[in-house]
Amino acid sequence: MKINKTLKTVLMSAVIMGTFTSCVKEDDWDTPEILCNNRFDAPTISMADFAAKAPATGTYKVPVDGPAVILDGYIVSSDESGNFYKTISFQDKPENPTVGLQIEVDKSSNYTDFPVGAHIRIKANGLVLGWDRGTKKIGSVDPTYAIGRIPGIILTRYLAGVCNGNNRLDVANLVPTKLTSLNDAKAEKYLNTLVSVDNVQFSKSEVDPTVKTFINYIAGVGQDTDRNLDDKVGGTAVIRNSGFSTFGAQLLPTKSGELTFVVSRYNTTWQMLIRGLSDINFTKDRFATGILGGTNITYTGSFSENFESYAVDASLFPKYLNYAAIGNRYWQIKTFSSNKYIQMSANAGSGSYQNLFMVPVDFTAANSLAFRVNVGFYNGDALKVYTTTNYTVGSDISTATLTDITSNFTIPKTPTSGYGVLAPAGTYNIPAAVTGNGFIVFKYEGANPGVTTTIQIDDIVVN
């Protein structure tokens, strides 16, 4: 009897295991759906109307014993990658939202219960609503903070998922609000909502000369870190990366493209938050920022430029590109002894400067290049001269191939105090192999502290 009983048990186990394993093929597990039940009744107020109850100062406490105050929303944040900490951001609709809010919770790994797009329902009775450090929040009454974190052990009293009819959590496909510029995102109506901006890249200083990581480290410990962004229409922003983010040690992407983020603000400082690296879709070449002029470019093989037609201090040259690749200084028109020229210097500045004066040339027709040059207060080489035949106007200079022709010219190394005089730098014979349209590039590279030499250029002649 004992043997039969044992055999029965073994056989039953085998059948059960066979049935179980037959559902799995090559470890191809489906992501388990989240079971749910509609804990709260239907909404009694729209999220927008509820958010409008927030006073300009102080907080509004939703009466504990008053009529039920219930609202719906959709999760836009995720703490899966560690970039959100004990906060959940949500908006009123999956697409074209009108309002966003943040709820403070004393609980982590919230993404496991409420993934991105989760349809949630909040019973706000007993909670407080208000502005706190720049953003509109819901949270618990707290003796120390204006809006406290809801203890994780009682979170289900206030927050629950909404079912989709099959006892599964309703998860919507969110459509980020598309904005033209990063600057457009800096508006209260977008706080705690999901947006996207195309033609965005990390600022030049973040990726050149060294590509930075998403966060800084001190003694091996990750720090909350801001990284600067630019867009193609002149907008700027920072993304704030948590010192606990799982992607913190990754290098910043060096290309450009579309960025999706949750709009956030700390006091008066706008700081955008990504949920993870999948929010960054940078697959296009970098574009240039800091270019002046270039509205009337003509490629020619014979011309001269003495700069006499420009006003003193002018930096806008329709026929040329004045390109501040790093820093905020440009080549400018200056005058001395009734003679005009262009000048660039890092003197009295701060930080690094890379500034390019780009002259369009038809290299097929051109034979030679000459110019006059002068330096002031020399303390290091600051000028290089290049040719390029594959630069596309509007793109980042890093996308072009530059040929260094500086050694064909004599660039003064004196005086170390005061200024010299403009003198011929020499003549460069353009090789027959260099053909097509392109640019002669006069590149100033300096820094303060560092090389602050002043460079002056005049009488550019191409024949």
C-alpha positions in Angstrom: 0.0 0.0 0.0 2.8 2.4 0.9 4.6 1.7 -2.4 1.4 2.3 -4.4 0.8 5.5 -2.5 4.3 6.7 -3.3 3.9 5.8 -6.9 0.7 7.7 -7.2 2.3 10.7 -5.7 5.3 10.6 -8.1 3.0 10.1 -11.1 0.8 12.9 -10.1 3.8 15.2 -9.6 5.1 14.3 -13.0 1.8 15.0 -14.7 1.5 18.3 -13.0 5.1 19.3 -13.9 4.5 18.2 -17.5 1.4 20.3 -17.7 3.2 23.3 -16.2 6.3 23.0 -18.4 4.3 22.5 -21.5 3.1 26.1 -21.2 6.6 27.4 -21.5 8.7 27.2 -24.6 12.4 28.1 -24.5 11.9 30.3 -21.4 9.5 32.6 -23.3 7.6 33.9 -20.3 4.8 36.4 -20.8 4.9 39.4 -18.5 2.3 38.7 -15.8 -0.7 41.1 -15.9 -1.5 42.9 -12.7 -4.7 41.8 -11.1 -7.0 44.5 -9.8 -10.4 45.4 -8.4 -12.1 48.7 -8.5 -11.6 49.6 -4.9 -13.1 53.0 -5.2 -16.4 54.2 -6.7 -16.5 56.2 -9.9 -14.8 59.6 -10.0 -16.7 62.5 -8.3 -14.5 65.2 -9.7 -12.2 65.7 -12.7 -8.5 65.9 -12.0 -8.4 69.4 -13.5 -11.1 70.7 -11.2 -9.4 69.0 -8.2 -6.0 70.5 -9.1 -7.7 73.9 -9.4 -8.5 73.8 -5.6 -4.8 74.2 -4.8 -4.3 77.6 -3.1 -1.6 80.0 -4.3 0.0 79.6 -0.8 -0.4 77.0 1.8 -2.4 73.8 1.3 -6.0 72.6 1.0 -6.9 69.6 3.2 -9.7 67.5 1.7 -12.2 66.9 4.5 -11.9 63.4 5.9 -15.6 63.0 6.6 -17.0 65.0 3.8 -18.4 63.8 0.5 -16.1 61.4 -1.3 -13.5 63.2 -3.5 -12.4 60.7 -6.1 -10.4 61.4 -9.3 -8.8 59.5 -12.1 -5.4 59.9 -13.7 -2.7 58.1 -15.7 0.9 57.3 -14.5 3.6 59.1 -16.5 6.6 58.5 -14.2 8.6 55.3 -13.4 11.1 54.5 -10.6 12.3 51.4 -12.3 15.6 53.0 -13.3 15.9 54.9 -10.1 15.4 58.4 -11.5 12.2 59.0 -9.6 12.2 58.5 -5.8 9.1 58.1 -3.7 7.0 60.3 -6.0 4.5 59.4 -8.7 3.7 61.8 -11.5 0.4 61.5 -13.3 -1.8 63.4 -15.8 -5.5 63.5 -16.5 -5.6 61.9 -19.9 -3.3 59.5 -21.9 -3.1 62.1 -24.8 -3.4 65.9 -24.8 -3.6 66.2 -21.0 -4.8 69.4 -19.4 -3.1 69.0 -16.0 -0.5 67.0 -14.1 0.1 66.3 -10.4 2.6 64.5 -8.2 1.7 62.3 -5.3 4.2 61.8 -2.4 4.5 58.2 -1.2 6.8 56.7 1.4 7.3 53.6 -0.8 9.7 52.6 -3.6 9.4 50.2 -6.6 6.1 51.8 -7.4 6.4 50.8 -11.0 5.6 47.2 -10.1 2.1 48.2 -9.0 1.6 51.2 -11.3 3.6 51.0 -14.5 3.8 53.8 -17.0 0.3 54.4 -18.5 -1.5 52.7 -15.5 -5.0 54.1 -15.0 -5.3 55.1 -11.4 -8.0 56.3 -9.1 -7.3 58.4 -6.0 -9.6 58.9 -3.0 -8.3 62.2 -1.7 -10.3 62.5 1.5 -7.8 63.2 4.3 -5.0 64.2 2.0 -3.6 67.7 1.4 -3.2 69.5 -2.0 -0.9 72.4 -2.7 2.2 73.9 -4.2 5.4 72.6 -2.7 8.9 73.6 -4.0 7.7 74.6 -7.4 5.2 71.8 -8.2 1.6 70.9 -7.4 1.4 67.9 -5.2 -0.9 65.6 -3.2 0.3 64.0 0.0 -0.4 63.4 3.7 -0.6 65.8 6.5 2.9 66.1 8.0 4.2 68.0 11.1 7.5 68.9 9.3 6.7 69.3 5.6 3.9 71.3 3.9 3.0 68.1 2.0 4.2 64.8 3.4 4.7 61.3 2.0 1.8 58.9 2.4 3.1 55.9 4.4 3.4 52.9 2.2 1.4 50.7 4.7 -1.7 52.8 4.2 -1.2 53.9 0.5 -4.0 51.6 -0.6 -6.5 53.7 1.4 -5.9 56.5 -1.2 -4.5 55.0 -4.4 -5.7 52.1 -6.5 -5.6 50.9 -10.1 -8.7 50.9 -12.4 -9.7 47.7 -14.0 -10.1 47.1 -17.7 -13.1 44.8 -17.4 -11.1 41.6 -17.2 -9.9 42.1 -13.6 -6.7 43.4 -15.0 -5.1 46.8 -14.5 -6.1 49.2 -17.3 -2.8 50.4 -18.9 -3.1 53.1 -21.6 -0.7 53.8 -24.4 0.5 57.3 -23.5 1.1 59.8 -26.3 3.7 62.5 -25.2 2.7 66.1 -26.0 4.9 67.2 -28.9 6.5 70.6 -28.3 8.6 72.6 -30.7 11.2 73.8 -28.2 12.7 72.9 -24.8 11.7 76.4 -23.8 8.0 75.6 -24.5 8.1 72.9 -21.8 8.9 75.5 -19.1 5.2 76.3 -18.5 3.1 75.4 -15.5 0.5 73.7 -17.7 3.0 71.0 -18.5 4.2 70.2 -15.0 4.1 66.5 -14.2 3.0 65.6 -17.7 4.8 63.7 -20.4 6.2 65.7 -23.4 8.6 65.2 -26.2 10.8 67.6 -28.2 12.6 66.7 -31.4 16.0 68.0 -32.6 17.5 68.0 -29.1 21.1 67.2 -28.1 23.4 67.5 -25.1 25.2 70.8 -25.0 28.7 70.9 -26.5 30.3 71.3 -23.1 28.7 68.0 -22.0 30.3 66.0 -24.8 33.4 67.9 -25.9 36.3 67.6 -25.3 35.3 64.7 -23.0 32.0 62.9 -23.1 30.5 63.0 -19.6 28.4 60.3 -17.9 24.8 61.0 -16.9 25.8 61.6 -13.3 29.0 62.7 -11.4 30.7 60.6 -8.8 32.5 61.6 -5.7 34.6 58.9 -4.1 32.6 56.4 -6.1 29.3 57.7 -4.8 26.7 58.9 -7.4 25.5 62.5 -7.1 22.3 64.1 -8.3 23.5 65.8 -11.5 22.2 68.3 -14.1 23.1 67.9 -17.7 22.5 70.7 -20.2 20.4 70.3 -23.4 20.0 72.5 -26.5 17.5 72.3 -29.3 17.7 73.4 -32.9 15.6 76.5 -32.4 17.7 78.0 -29.6 15.9 76.5 -26.6 17.7 75.1 -23.6 16.9 72.9 -20.6 18.6 70.6 -18.1 17.7 67.0 -17.3 18.1 66.1 -13.7 19.6 62.7 -13.1 19.4 61.0 -9.7 22.5 59.8 -8.0 20.7 56.4 -7.7 19.8 56.1 -11.4 20.8 52.7 -12.8 22.1 54.4 -16.0 24.2 57.0 -14.2 27.6 55.6 -15.3 26.5 55.5 -19.0 28.1 58.0 -21.3 25.9 60.7 -22.7 24.8 60.2 -26.3 26.7 62.5 -28.7 24.1 62.7 -31.4 20.8 64.5 -31.7 17.2 63.4 -31.9 13.9 63.2 -29.9 13.8 63.5 -26.1 10.8 62.4 -24.1 10.6 63.5 -20.5 8.4 64.4 -17.5 8.3 68.2 -16.9 9.5 69.1 -13.4 10.4 72.1 -11.4 12.3 72.6 -8.2 11.4 76.0 -6.7 12.0 78.2 -9.7 14.4 75.9 -11.5 13.0 73.9 -14.4 14.5 70.4 -14.5 13.3 67.7 -16.8 13.2 64.0 -15.8 13.6 60.9 -18.0 12.2 57.6 -16.9 15.2 55.7 -18.5 17.5 55.6 -21.5 14.6 54.6 -23.8 13.3 58.2 -23.4 16.4 59.3 -25.5 16.2 58.6 -29.2 19.3 60.4 -30.5 20.1 58.9 -33.9 20.8 62.0 -36.1 24.1 63.9 -36.5 24.6 66.8 -34.1 23.4 70.3 -35.2 25.3 73.5 -34.7 24.3 76.0 -32.0 25.8 79.5 -31.8 26.0 80.3 -35.5 25.6 83.9 -36.6 25.3 85.0 -40.2 25.4 82.8 -43.2 22.2 84.1 -44.7 23.8 85.1 -48.0 26.5 82.6 -48.6 28.2 82.5 -52.1 30.9 80.0 -53.0 33.5 81.8 -55.2 37.1 81.2 -56.3 38.2 84.9 -56.3 37.4 87.5 -53.7 38.9 89.8 -51.0 37.5 90.9 -47.7 38.8 94.0 -45.8 35.8 94.3 -43.4 35.5 98.1 -44.0 31.8 97.8 -44.9 30.9 96.5 -41.4 30.1 98.5 -38.3 32.4 98.4 -35.3 31.6 95.6 -32.9 29.4 93.9 -35.5 29.4 90.0 -35.3 26.8 89.3 -37.9 28.2 88.6 -41.3 25.6 87.5 -44.0 28.3 86.2 -46.3 30.2 84.2 -43.6 29.6 81.9 -40.7 30.5 83.2 -37.2 30.3 80.1 -35.2 30.7 79.9 -31.4 31.2 76.2 -31.0 32.1 76.5 -27.3 31.5 79.6 -25.2 29.5 82.7 -25.9 32.0 84.9 -27.7 32.2 85.7 -31.4 34.6 87.2 -33.9 33.8 91.0 -33.9 34.7 94.0 -36.0 37.3 96.2 -34.3 39.2 99.3 -35.6 42.6 100.9 -35.1 44.1 103.8 -37.0 41.1 104.0 -39.2 41.4 100.3 -40.3 38.8 97.6 -39.6 39.5 93.9 -38.9 38.0 91.0 -37.0 39.2 90.1 -33.5 38.7 87.3 -31.1 40.1 86.9 -27.5 39.5 84.9 -24.3 40.8 87.8 -22.3 38.6 88.8 -19.4 36.3 85.8 -20.2 35.5 82.7 -18.2 35.8 79.1 -19.3 36.7 77.7 -22.7 36.2 79.2 -26.2 36.2 77.7 -29.6 35.1 80.2 -32.2 35.2 79.6 -36.0 35.1 82.3 -38.7 34.1 80.3 -41.8 34.6 81.7 -45.3 32.9 80.0 -48.3 35.1 79.1 -51.2 34.8 77.4 -54.6 38.0 75.3 -54.3 37.8 74.1 -57.9 38.2 77.7 -59.1 40.5 79.0 -56.3 44.3 78.8 -56.4 45.5 80.5 -53.3 44.7 82.0 -49.9 46.4 84.9 -48.1 45.5 87.1 -45.1 47.1 89.5 -42.6 47.3 88.6 -38.9 48.2 90.3 -35.6 48.3 89.1 -32.0 48.1 90.9 -28.7 49.2 89.9 -25.2 50.4 86.5 -26.5 50.5 83.7 -23.9 50.0 80.7 -26.2 48.9 79.7 -29.7 45.2 80.4 -30.3 44.7 80.4 -34.1 44.5 77.5 -36.5 43.5 77.6 -40.1 41.7 74.7 -41.9 39.9 73.8 -45.1 36.9 71.6 -45.3 34.9 70.4 -48.3 32.2 68.4 -46.6 30.7 70.8 -44.0 26.9 71.2 -44.2 25.7 74.6 -43.0 23.8 74.3 -39.8 25.5 71.0 -38.7 27.9 70.7 -35.9 31.5 71.2 -36.9 32.4 67.7 -35.6 30.5 66.2 -38.5 33.0 67.8 -41.0 36.5 66.7 -42.0 39.0 69.6 -41.3 42.4 69.7 -43.0 44.9 71.7 -40.9 46.8 74.2 -43.1 48.1 76.4 -40.2 51.8 75.4 -40.8 51.6 77.2 -44.2 51.3 80.6 -42.4 53.4 82.6 -40.0 51.4 83.4 -36.9 53.2 85.8 -34.5 54.2 84.7 -31.0 54.9 88.2 -29.7 54.3 90.6 -28.1 53.5 89.2 -24.7 52.4 92.7 -23.6 50.4 95.1 -25.8 49.7 94.6 -29.5 51.8 94.1 -32.6 50.8 95.2 -36.1 48.8 93.5 -38.8 51.3 91.8 -41.2 51.0 89.2 -44.1 50.7 85.7 -42.8 51.9 84.2 -46.0 50.3 82.6 -49.1 48.8 79.0 -49.2 48.6 77.4 -52.6 45.5 75.3 -52.7 46.2 71.8 -53.9 44.6 70.8 -57.2 43.1 67.8 -55.5 41.0 70.1 -53.3 37.8 70.7 -55.3 34.2 71.6 -54.8 32.5 74.0 -52.5 33.7 74.3 -49.0 35.1 76.7 -46.3 38.3 78.2 -45.1 38.0 78.1 -41.3 39.8 80.4 -39.0 39.5 78.8 -35.6 40.2 80.5 -32.3 40.8 78.2 -29.3 41.4 79.7 -25.9 40.3 79.7 -22.3 40.4 81.8 -19.2 42.2 80.6 -17.2 44.5 79.4 -20.0 45.4 80.8 -23.4 43.9 84.3 -23.7 45.9 85.6 -26.7 44.1 88.1 -28.8 43.9 87.4 -32.6 43.2 89.9 -35.3 42.6 89.0 -39.0 42.3 91.3 -42.0 42.5 91.4 -45.8 41.4 87.8 -46.6 42.2 87.2 -50.2 41.3 84.2 -52.3 42.6 84.0 -55.9 
